[in-house]
Structures are given as structure tokens and as C-alpha cells.
Amino acid sequence: MKFAIIKERKNPPDRRVVFSPEKLAEARTQFPQAQFVVESSDIRVFPDDAYKALGFKVTDDVSDADVMIGVKEVPIENLIPNKKYFYFSHTIKKQPYNRNLLLAMLENNIEMFDHESIVKKSGARLIGFGRYAGLVGAYNGFRALGLRDGLFDLPKVETLADLDAVKLELDKINLPNIKILLSGTGKVALGAKEILDFLQIKEVTDALYLTSEFSQPVYCMVDVMEYNKRKDGAVGDKWEFYKDPSDYESNFMPYAMQTDMFIAGHFYGNQAPYLFTRDDAKQPEFRINLVADISCDVNGPVASTLKASTIADPFYGYDAQSETEVAFDALNAITVMAVDNLPCELPKNASEGFGDMFLEHVIPAFFNQDERGILKRARMTENGKLTERYSYLQDYVDGKQ
């Protein structure tokens, strides 16, 4: 079986890749029955010559490969019929802007394996860039704080070589006595926590956080059962909430009254309560003045996230009273960082981490009869049709959604 590392063609350019040269060489050693070829790219964080140096064929034509492995959506005109594809298709939530891409994959008899759909039996994701989104998102939050308040001037992550260089920059800053709230407990939140811990910010319990002021910067990490509560006052249950959140309402306001900087690293499920609404943000006791929204659900559970921002222009302001966008450093505005492709700023580390997971979980499935069911669960399309697991997308395909 021949695997191709394909060129990223989506704009803005994405320098990430699923396999670094070294990790691809490791895959070749582990699976000598596999062939690997690399499509030439002038934007990839690892240059063509780095793959050639390790003996890989680098070519402009990978059409003889069986499995195409990329990161972001493949433009419709570049899809090769009758192939297997791995990339983030952004279709599994019925995203309207990519419906035509899913149609094209069906029409071209493509077997689509979305990276998001590579999961355990429990549904927990096996691979992703979440840690790097968290790392970069938290850093960007502090960069916004420094620029807005004239405290320090951190460089953009995209100008730095790697995570070690990021940490060298963080070593240079001193933080004021602020209270930081971090939502979530998954890979994104844990990535953000790495930055908070590297800065030696003290972690405190929610009980202390909600009742005390401190003489040093502190943070509190909260999960869904802290910032949501049952409407009837009964004790909440996380798994019940995940299954059906309709019996719950937000309990976020007590935290908003005690927080200066909010780092949103949670996963937001459909129909779950908003963390804070536009009306909440208008209240005089609402204290949050900076939001690093790594989750970036636009016009969703974090009211200040009016839009996704960009790596080129990462910050904007939200005026709570007028509910409008203003300058990120405008008086009384909530400063917002809502970049939705954060791992792109750290392409080398993000690619290396992703490759570790892909080699551990995905490549073996092609040679062990998919004994863990990873490919079966991830396969969205086959023989020009949606697979049973993804049949819920049929109305989306038919244009009825």
C-alpha cells in the first residue's frame, strides 16, 4: 500500500504536515511493507530536501498512491477519484461552507477519513492539534494583555522557531495580580495549563477563587459541572449533561464576577447553555476584561466572540453595552483573542506531535485488519455513499439541512 503526504493547498497557507521527515522514516521502519511518497511543497515547515535526505521520493505527481494524507481541506479541483483521504474536512457538523466538498467526495468515489472522526470506542478523539491550540492560545492571551496595558511586548508565535523559543519569551515577562479562569479539561485546556504552569502562576481551588483576592496572579481550572448547574437544584452529573444538557443552566456568572482574564478551552456541545450572554456582559459586576477564546464558537457560548480573528490580526474589542466590535484596547472593552487556527503558528511542534499520534493509532490499522476498529469508525464515505455511522449527514448532502 502506498501512502502520500500531500501538499496543503487551502488559503491562507498552512505549513503543518501530518508527518515530519523523521517520523515518516520511523513509519517506514515499523511498516516495511508500506511505501511512502511526498508531494512537493514550497510552504511546508519541513522542506522537500529534508524528506529527500532520508530517502523519500518527492514528486509533483502522487496520483499512483492509494492513501492521501493531509491536514486541511483539499480543494475540490484537486481531489483524485477513487482514493482514500485523511484530512480535516469540516463536514461532520454539517458546516454549510463545505457541503460541496462532501458532495464532490461522494461523486468521486472517495473514502473519506476525517481526522476528527478518528476516535476510541467511547468517542474520545485519538489525534488532533488540541494541545498546540491551547499552548498558542494562552500565549496569545498574555500577548494581548501586554500590548493592551503596556506591560510587555511579546512577539508573535509565528515568528518564533518552536515551543522552546516561546518559553524563552515568556521567561522575560512579569504579570500583574490578575485572576485567570481556564475552562475545560481536555487537550486544549491542558495545553493552556502548560503555559500557566510554566509562568508559575498559582493554581487555586474554585472555592478560594470565588471568595478571595490574592497578592499574586492565580488561576482556576473549571469543568462543565462547575459552570453549569441543574435547573431544579439537584446534584449535576457530567455524563447526564453530555447526553442531554436541557435540564441545565449556566452557573458562570459567579466566576465572571471574580475573573480578569478568561481562557476558553472547553468543548461546547450543541444545545448546552451559553457560558455568558450579551446581557450578562452588560452587568456592572461582570469583571472579565480579556478573553482568549481558543474554542472559538462564533456567536455562541462566549458572547464576546463576534467573529474568528486571524493570525495576522489576532485581537479585537467587544463593547458590551453596544454589542459591537471596537478596537482591542478601547476603553471599557473586553479584549478578545479568537484565532481559529492557532496550531498553524507553531507548525513544527504541532506537526511532530500530530505525527506521533497518527503513527501510533492510524497506520497500524492498515496492517492489522483494523483490529481496534479505528478505520471503520473513521470512514465517512464508501462506494459513493455515506457509511452507516455518518448517515445522519444525508439531509445535509441532500440540501435539506
C-alpha positions as CSV (number, residue, x, y, z in Angstrom):
1,M,0.0,0.0,0.0
2,K,1.3,3.4,-0.9
3,F,0.7,6.5,1.3
4,A,1.2,10.1,0.0
5,I,1.9,13.1,2.1
6,I,0.0,15.7,0.1
7,K,0.6,19.4,-0.4
8,E,-1.6,21.8,1.5
9,R,-3.5,24.0,-0.9
10,K,-6.0,25.8,1.2
11,N,-5.6,29.6,1.7
12,P,-4.4,31.1,3.9
13,P,-1.4,28.7,3.6
14,D,-1.0,26.1,6.3
15,R,2.6,25.0,7.0
16,R,1.7,21.9,9.0
17,V,2.0,18.3,7.9
18,V,0.9,15.0,9.3
19,F,4.5,13.5,9.3
20,S,7.8,15.2,9.8
21,P,10.7,13.6,7.8
22,E,11.9,11.8,10.9
23,K,8.5,10.5,11.9
24,L,7.9,9.3,8.3
25,A,11.2,7.4,8.5
26,E,10.0,5.8,11.7
27,A,6.8,4.8,10.0
28,R,8.8,3.2,7.1
29,T,10.9,1.3,9.6
30,Q,7.9,0.0,11.5
31,F,5.9,-0.9,8.4
32,P,8.4,-2.0,5.7
33,Q,5.5,-3.3,3.6
34,A,4.3,0.3,3.2
35,Q,5.5,2.8,0.6
36,F,5.6,6.5,1.4
37,V,5.9,9.3,-1.1
38,V,5.8,13.1,-0.5
39,E,4.2,15.6,-2.7
40,S,6.5,18.6,-3.3
41,S,5.6,21.7,-1.3
42,D,7.1,25.2,-1.1
43,I,5.2,26.1,2.1
44,R,5.6,23.1,4.3
45,V,7.5,23.7,7.6
46,F,9.8,20.9,6.6
47,P,11.4,21.5,3.2
48,D,11.4,18.9,0.4
49,D,15.1,18.4,0.8
50,A,14.6,17.2,4.4
51,Y,12.5,14.3,3.1
52,K,14.9,13.6,0.2
53,A,17.8,13.4,2.6
54,L,16.1,10.5,4.4
55,G,15.5,8.7,1.1
56,F,11.9,9.6,0.3
57,K,10.7,10.3,-3.2
58,V,9.4,13.9,-3.5
59,T,7.3,14.5,-6.6
60,D,4.7,16.7,-8.1
61,D,2.5,13.7,-9.0
62,V,1.3,11.4,-6.3
63,S,-1.7,10.0,-8.2
64,D,-0.4,6.5,-8.0
65,A,-0.7,6.4,-4.2
66,D,-3.6,4.7,-2.5
67,V,-3.9,6.8,0.6
68,M,-3.7,10.6,0.6
69,I,-2.7,12.2,4.0
70,G,-3.2,15.9,4.5
71,V,-4.2,18.4,7.2
72,K,-6.7,20.9,5.9
73,E,-9.5,20.6,3.3
74,V,-8.4,19.6,-0.2
75,P,-9.8,21.9,-2.9
76,I,-12.5,20.1,-5.0
77,E,-10.5,20.5,-8.2
78,N,-7.5,18.8,-6.6
79,L,-9.4,15.7,-5.4
80,I,-8.2,12.4,-7.1
81,P,-11.1,10.0,-7.7
82,N,-11.1,6.5,-6.1
83,K,-8.6,7.3,-3.4
84,K,-8.6,7.2,0.4
85,Y,-8.2,10.6,2.0
86,F,-7.3,11.8,5.5
87,Y,-7.7,15.5,6.4
88,F,-9.9,17.8,8.4
89,S,-12.9,18.1,6.1
90,H,-15.1,20.3,8.4
91,T,-18.2,18.5,7.3
92,I,-19.1,16.2,10.3
93,K,-21.1,19.1,11.9
94,K,-22.9,19.9,8.7
95,Q,-20.8,23.0,8.1
96,P,-22.6,24.7,5.2
97,Y,-19.5,26.1,3.6
98,N,-18.1,22.6,2.9
99,R,-21.2,20.8,1.7
100,N,-20.0,20.9,-1.8
101,L,-16.7,19.3,-0.7
102,L,-18.6,16.3,0.8
103,L,-20.7,16.0,-2.4
104,A,-17.5,16.0,-4.5
105,M,-16.0,13.2,-2.4
106,L,-19.1,11.1,-2.9
107,E,-19.2,11.8,-6.6
108,N,-15.6,10.9,-6.9
109,N,-15.9,7.6,-5.0
110,I,-13.5,8.8,-2.3
111,E,-13.2,7.1,1.0
112,M,-13.1,10.0,3.5
113,F,-11.5,9.6,6.9
114,D,-11.8,12.8,8.8
115,H,-9.1,13.4,11.5
116,E,-11.9,14.4,13.8
117,S,-13.6,11.1,13.4
118,I,-10.5,9.0,14.5
119,V,-11.8,8.0,17.9
120,K,-11.9,5.3,20.5
121,K,-15.0,3.2,21.0
122,S,-16.1,5.7,23.6
123,G,-16.0,8.5,21.1
124,A,-12.9,10.2,22.6
125,R,-10.6,11.6,19.9
126,L,-7.3,9.9,19.4
127,I,-5.5,12.5,17.4
128,G,-5.6,16.3,17.0
129,F,-3.8,19.6,17.4
130,G,-5.6,20.5,20.6
131,R,-2.5,20.7,22.8
132,Y,-0.9,23.2,20.4
133,A,-4.1,25.3,20.1
134,G,-4.0,25.5,23.9
135,L,-0.3,26.4,24.1
136,V,-0.6,29.1,21.5
137,G,-3.9,30.4,22.6
138,A,-2.8,31.0,26.2
139,Y,0.4,32.7,25.0
140,N,-1.6,34.9,22.7
141,G,-3.9,35.9,25.6
142,F,-0.9,37.1,27.5
143,R,0.5,38.9,24.4
144,A,-2.9,40.7,24.2
145,L,-2.6,41.7,27.9
146,G,0.9,43.0,27.5
147,L,0.1,45.1,24.4
148,R,-3.2,46.5,25.7
149,D,-1.9,47.5,29.1
150,G,1.6,48.5,28.0
151,L,3.2,45.9,30.3
152,F,5.4,44.0,27.9
153,D,5.7,43.2,24.2
154,L,5.7,39.5,23.3
155,P,6.5,38.6,19.7
156,K,4.0,36.6,17.6
157,V,4.4,32.9,17.9
158,E,4.7,32.5,14.1
159,T,8.0,34.5,14.3
160,L,9.5,32.0,16.8
161,A,11.2,28.8,15.9
162,D,9.4,26.4,18.2
163,L,7.9,25.9,21.7
164,D,11.3,26.3,23.4
165,A,11.6,29.8,21.8
166,V,8.1,30.6,23.0
167,K,9.0,29.7,26.6
168,L,12.2,31.8,26.4
169,E,10.0,34.8,25.6
170,L,7.6,34.0,28.5
171,D,10.6,33.9,30.8
172,K,11.0,37.7,30.2
173,I,7.6,38.9,31.4
174,N,6.1,39.8,34.8
175,L,2.4,39.5,35.3
176,P,0.2,41.8,37.5
177,N,-2.0,40.3,40.2
178,I,-4.8,39.1,38.0
179,K,-7.3,36.2,38.4
180,I,-7.4,33.8,35.4
181,L,-10.2,31.3,34.7
182,L,-9.5,28.4,32.4
183,S,-12.4,26.3,31.2
184,G,-12.1,22.7,30.1
185,T,-10.1,19.6,31.0
186,G,-9.3,18.2,27.5
187,K,-6.2,18.5,25.4
188,V,-6.8,22.2,24.6
189,A,-7.2,23.2,28.2
190,L,-4.2,21.1,29.3
191,G,-2.1,22.8,26.6
192,A,-3.2,26.2,28.0
193,K,-2.4,24.9,31.5
194,E,1.1,24.2,30.4
195,I,1.6,27.9,29.8
196,L,0.1,28.9,33.1
197,D,2.2,26.4,35.0
198,F,5.4,27.4,33.1
199,L,4.7,31.0,34.2
200,Q,4.5,29.7,37.7
201,I,1.0,31.1,38.2
202,K,-0.5,29.6,41.3
203,E,-3.5,27.3,40.8
204,V,-6.2,27.6,43.3
205,T,-9.5,25.8,44.0
206,D,-12.8,27.2,42.8
207,A,-13.9,27.8,46.4
208,L,-10.8,30.0,47.1
209,Y,-11.1,31.6,43.7
210,L,-14.7,32.6,44.2
211,T,-14.2,34.1,47.7
212,S,-10.7,35.6,47.8
213,E,-8.4,38.2,46.3
214,F,-4.7,37.4,46.1
215,S,-1.3,39.3,46.2
216,Q,-0.1,37.3,43.1
217,P,-1.6,36.1,39.8
218,V,-3.7,33.0,40.2
219,Y,-5.7,30.7,38.0
220,C,-8.6,28.3,38.5
221,M,-9.4,25.4,36.1
222,V,-13.1,24.6,35.8
223,D,-15.1,21.8,34.2
224,V,-18.7,21.7,32.9
225,M,-20.2,20.8,36.4
226,E,-18.6,24.0,37.9
227,Y,-20.0,26.4,35.4
228,N,-23.3,24.7,34.8
229,K,-26.0,23.6,37.3
230,R,-29.3,21.7,37.2
231,K,-32.3,24.0,36.9
232,D,-34.1,22.0,39.7
233,G,-31.2,22.4,42.1
234,A,-30.4,18.7,42.2
235,V,-26.8,17.5,42.0
236,G,-25.5,17.6,38.5
237,D,-23.9,14.7,36.6
238,K,-21.3,15.3,33.9
239,W,-22.4,12.3,31.7
240,E,-26.0,13.2,32.0
241,F,-25.1,16.7,30.9
242,Y,-23.2,15.4,27.9
243,K,-26.1,13.2,26.9
244,D,-28.8,15.9,27.4
245,P,-28.0,19.4,28.7
246,S,-31.6,20.6,28.5
247,D,-32.1,20.3,32.3
248,Y,-29.1,22.6,33.0
249,E,-28.4,26.3,33.1
250,S,-25.3,28.4,33.2
251,N,-23.6,28.9,36.6
252,F,-20.8,31.0,35.0
253,M,-21.7,34.4,36.4
254,P,-20.1,33.8,39.9
255,Y,-16.8,33.2,38.1
256,A,-17.3,36.2,35.8
257,M,-17.6,38.4,38.8
258,Q,-14.2,37.2,40.0
259,T,-12.2,36.9,36.8
260,D,-10.0,39.3,34.9
261,M,-8.8,37.0,32.1
262,F,-10.8,34.1,30.8
263,I,-9.2,31.4,28.7
264,A,-11.9,29.3,27.0
265,G,-10.5,25.9,26.4
266,H,-13.7,23.9,26.8
267,F,-15.6,21.8,24.2
268,Y,-19.1,23.2,23.6
269,G,-21.8,20.8,22.7
270,N,-25.0,21.5,20.8
271,Q,-27.9,22.7,23.0
272,A,-25.6,23.3,26.0
273,P,-26.2,26.5,28.0
274,Y,-24.1,29.6,27.0
275,L,-21.4,30.4,29.4
276,F,-22.2,34.1,29.4
277,T,-24.7,36.0,27.2
278,R,-24.6,39.5,25.9
279,D,-26.9,40.6,28.7
280,D,-24.6,39.0,31.3
281,A,-21.6,41.0,29.9
282,K,-23.6,44.3,30.4
283,Q,-24.0,43.7,34.2
284,P,-21.8,46.1,36.3
285,E,-20.5,43.1,38.4
286,F,-19.2,41.4,35.2
287,R,-15.4,41.7,35.7
288,I,-13.8,39.8,32.7
289,N,-11.9,42.3,30.5
290,L,-9.9,39.8,28.4
291,V,-11.0,36.6,26.7
292,A,-8.6,34.2,25.0
293,D,-11.3,32.1,23.2
294,I,-9.4,29.1,22.0
295,S,-12.6,27.2,21.5
296,C,-13.8,30.0,19.2
297,D,-17.5,29.2,18.7
298,V,-18.7,32.4,16.9
299,N,-21.9,34.0,18.2
300,G,-22.1,31.1,20.7
301,P,-21.5,30.4,24.3
302,V,-18.9,33.2,24.9
303,A,-20.8,36.4,24.0
304,S,-17.8,38.5,23.2
305,T,-16.7,36.2,20.3
306,L,-18.3,38.1,17.5
307,K,-16.0,36.5,14.9
308,A,-12.9,34.5,14.4
309,S,-9.8,36.6,14.3
310,T,-6.7,35.8,12.3
311,I,-3.0,35.2,12.9
312,A,-2.3,38.4,11.1
313,D,-4.8,40.4,13.1
314,P,-5.5,38.3,16.3
315,F,-7.2,40.8,18.6
316,Y,-10.3,42.9,18.7
317,G,-12.5,44.5,21.3
318,Y,-16.1,43.8,22.3
319,D,-18.1,46.7,23.6
320,A,-20.7,45.0,25.9
321,Q,-23.1,47.9,26.0
322,S,-23.4,48.4,22.3
323,E,-22.7,44.7,21.5
324,T,-20.3,45.8,18.8
325,E,-16.7,45.3,17.7
326,V,-14.3,48.0,18.8
327,A,-10.5,48.4,19.0
328,F,-8.9,45.7,21.2
329,D,-7.5,48.4,23.5
330,A,-10.7,50.6,23.6
331,L,-11.7,51.9,27.0
332,N,-14.0,49.5,28.9
333,A,-13.9,47.0,26.0
334,I,-13.4,43.3,26.5
335,T,-10.3,42.4,24.6
336,V,-10.8,39.2,22.5
337,M,-8.4,36.8,21.0
338,A,-10.3,34.3,18.9
339,V,-7.9,32.9,16.3
340,D,-9.4,29.7,15.0
341,N,-6.3,28.1,13.5
342,L,-3.8,28.6,16.4
343,P,-1.7,25.5,15.8
344,C,-0.6,27.0,12.5
345,E,1.5,29.4,14.5
346,L,3.6,26.5,15.8
347,P,3.8,24.3,12.7
348,K,7.0,22.3,13.6
349,N,6.0,21.2,17.1
350,A,2.3,20.7,16.1
351,S,3.3,18.5,13.1
352,E,5.7,16.4,15.2
353,G,3.0,15.9,17.9
354,F,0.4,15.0,15.4
355,G,2.7,12.5,13.6
356,D,3.3,10.7,16.9
357,M,-0.4,10.1,17.3
358,F,-1.1,9.2,13.7
359,L,1.7,6.7,13.6
360,E,0.5,5.1,16.9
361,H,-3.2,4.9,16.1
362,V,-3.8,5.0,12.3
363,I,-1.0,3.5,10.2
364,P,-1.1,0.2,12.2
365,A,-4.8,-0.2,11.4
366,F,-4.0,-0.7,7.7
367,F,-1.8,-3.7,8.5
368,N,-3.6,-5.5,11.5
369,Q,-7.0,-5.9,9.9
370,D,-8.1,-2.8,11.7
371,E,-8.3,-4.8,14.9
372,R,-9.3,-1.8,17.0
373,G,-12.0,-0.6,14.6
374,I,-10.3,2.7,14.1
375,L,-10.7,2.9,10.3
376,K,-14.2,1.5,10.5
377,R,-15.3,4.3,12.9
378,A,-13.5,7.0,11.0
379,R,-14.7,6.0,7.4
380,M,-17.3,8.6,6.4
381,T,-17.9,7.6,2.8
382,E,-17.5,4.4,0.8
383,N,-18.6,3.4,-2.7
384,G,-20.1,6.8,-3.3
385,K,-22.3,6.7,-0.2
386,L,-22.2,7.8,3.4
387,T,-21.4,5.0,5.8
388,E,-23.9,4.0,8.4
389,R,-22.1,5.8,11.2
390,Y,-22.4,9.1,9.2
391,S,-25.8,8.6,7.7
392,Y,-27.0,11.5,9.8
393,L,-25.4,13.7,7.2
394,Q,-27.8,12.5,4.5
395,D,-30.1,15.5,4.8
396,Y,-27.0,17.8,4.7
397,V,-25.9,16.0,1.5
398,D,-29.4,16.4,0.1
399,G,-29.5,20.1,0.8
400,K,-32.4,19.7,3.3
401,Q,-30.4,20.9,6.3
